[in-house]
Amino acid sequence: MIQESITQEIIQRFENLDLNNIDHLLALYDAQAFFKDPFNEVTGKAAIQRIFTHMFDQVDQPKFIVTKHIATDNQICLTWEFCFNFKNSSEDQQVIKGCTWLTLSRELLITEHRDYWDPAEELYEKIPLLGGFMRFLKKRLRA
């Protein structure tokens, strides 16, 4: 069973992530860690660092809030809310809800990081023009 202390450390580093402490989070990753989300699939800490850095380039005030967690033998599941503002936008803060599944090595380093969230519902529907079209499609396809 994974110790609660490592789970809390991972949660704390995600919730306090900013552009100046990405390395602090990456210290928890194996050198050849695998990362996958709806837009990226990469291997290695340098590639994962580019993803987190890119996030700060794309949105203002990004913040993860972990809402629940479950830990087993070498797996951690985090449900979260990702809060942010679109760059150069006066719109209200946006929230994406998702889940991260982490696999840890015997050394308690993250070897696999998979993010699960629905970009259509959580992102595309919030973009002007595209959002209206996505909501139309969703309504038409609903049973």
C-alpha positions in Angstrom: 0.0 0.0 0.0 1.3 3.4 -0.9 2.0 5.5 2.2 -0.4 8.4 2.7 2.6 10.7 3.1 3.7 10.3 -0.6 0.1 10.7 -1.8 -0.2 14.0 0.2 3.2 15.2 -1.1 2.0 14.6 -4.7 -1.3 16.4 -4.0 0.5 19.3 -2.4 2.9 19.7 -5.3 0.1 19.7 -7.9 -2.1 22.1 -5.9 0.9 24.5 -5.5 2.2 24.2 -9.0 3.4 27.5 -10.6 5.8 28.4 -13.4 8.7 28.8 -10.9 8.3 25.3 -9.2 7.7 22.9 -12.1 11.0 21.2 -11.2 9.8 20.6 -7.7 6.9 18.6 -9.2 9.1 16.9 -11.7 11.4 15.6 -8.9 8.6 13.1 -8.2 8.8 11.6 -11.7 11.0 8.8 -13.0 13.4 10.0 -15.8 11.5 7.9 -18.3 8.0 8.6 -17.0 5.1 8.3 -19.5 2.5 11.1 -19.7 -0.8 11.1 -21.6 -3.8 13.4 -21.7 -6.3 14.3 -24.4 -3.7 16.3 -26.3 -0.3 14.9 -25.5 1.5 11.5 -25.3 5.1 11.8 -24.3 7.9 10.0 -22.4 10.6 11.6 -20.3 10.8 14.4 -17.8 11.9 17.0 -20.3 8.8 16.4 -22.4 6.5 16.4 -19.4 8.1 19.7 -18.3 7.3 21.2 -21.7 3.6 20.3 -21.2 3.4 22.0 -17.8 5.3 25.0 -19.1 3.0 25.2 -22.1 0.0 25.3 -19.8 1.3 28.5 -18.2 1.8 30.0 -21.6 -1.7 29.2 -22.7 -3.8 30.2 -19.7 -3.7 32.7 -16.8 -3.8 31.7 -13.1 -3.9 27.9 -13.6 -4.6 26.0 -10.4 -5.3 22.3 -9.6 -7.6 21.5 -6.7 -7.6 17.9 -5.8 -11.1 16.9 -4.6 -10.6 13.2 -3.8 -7.9 10.6 -3.9 -7.5 6.8 -3.7 -4.2 5.0 -3.3 -3.5 1.3 -3.7 -0.4 -0.9 -4.0 1.4 1.3 -6.6 -1.4 3.4 -8.0 -2.9 6.8 -7.0 -6.1 8.2 -8.5 -6.7 11.9 -8.1 -9.9 13.7 -9.0 -9.4 17.4 -9.5 -10.7 20.7 -10.7 -8.4 22.7 -13.0 -9.3 26.4 -12.6 -7.9 29.0 -15.0 -8.7 32.1 -17.1 -8.4 32.3 -20.8 -5.5 34.6 -21.8 -6.6 38.1 -22.8 -10.2 37.4 -21.9 -12.7 39.1 -19.6 -14.7 35.9 -19.1 -15.2 34.4 -15.7 -12.8 31.7 -14.4 -13.1 28.4 -16.2 -13.2 25.0 -14.4 -12.3 21.7 -16.0 -13.1 18.5 -14.0 -11.0 15.5 -14.5 -9.0 12.6 -13.1 -5.3 11.6 -13.0 -4.2 8.1 -12.7 -0.6 7.7 -11.4 1.6 4.6 -11.3 4.6 4.6 -9.0 7.8 2.6 -9.0 9.2 0.8 -6.0 11.3 4.0 -5.4 7.9 5.9 -5.2 8.6 7.8 -8.4 5.8 8.4 -10.9 6.3 6.2 -13.9 3.0 6.8 -15.6 0.7 9.8 -15.5 -2.6 9.6 -17.4 -5.1 12.5 -17.3 -8.7 11.7 -18.1 -11.1 14.5 -18.9 -13.6 15.3 -21.7 -12.2 18.2 -23.9 -15.5 18.5 -25.7 -17.6 19.1 -22.6 -15.0 20.7 -20.4 -13.2 23.0 -22.9 -14.6 23.2 -26.4 -18.1 24.1 -25.2 -16.7 27.1 -23.3 -15.1 28.6 -26.4 -17.2 31.3 -28.2 -18.7 30.1 -31.5 -17.2 26.6 -31.2 -19.1 26.2 -27.9 -22.5 26.9 -29.5 -21.7 24.3 -32.2 -20.6 21.7 -29.7 -23.7 22.2 -27.6 -25.9 21.9 -30.7 -24.1 18.6 -31.6 -24.5 17.3 -28.1 -28.3 18.1 -28.1 -28.7 16.4 -31.5 -26.9 13.2 -30.5 -28.6 12.9 -27.1 -30.9 9.9 -26.8 
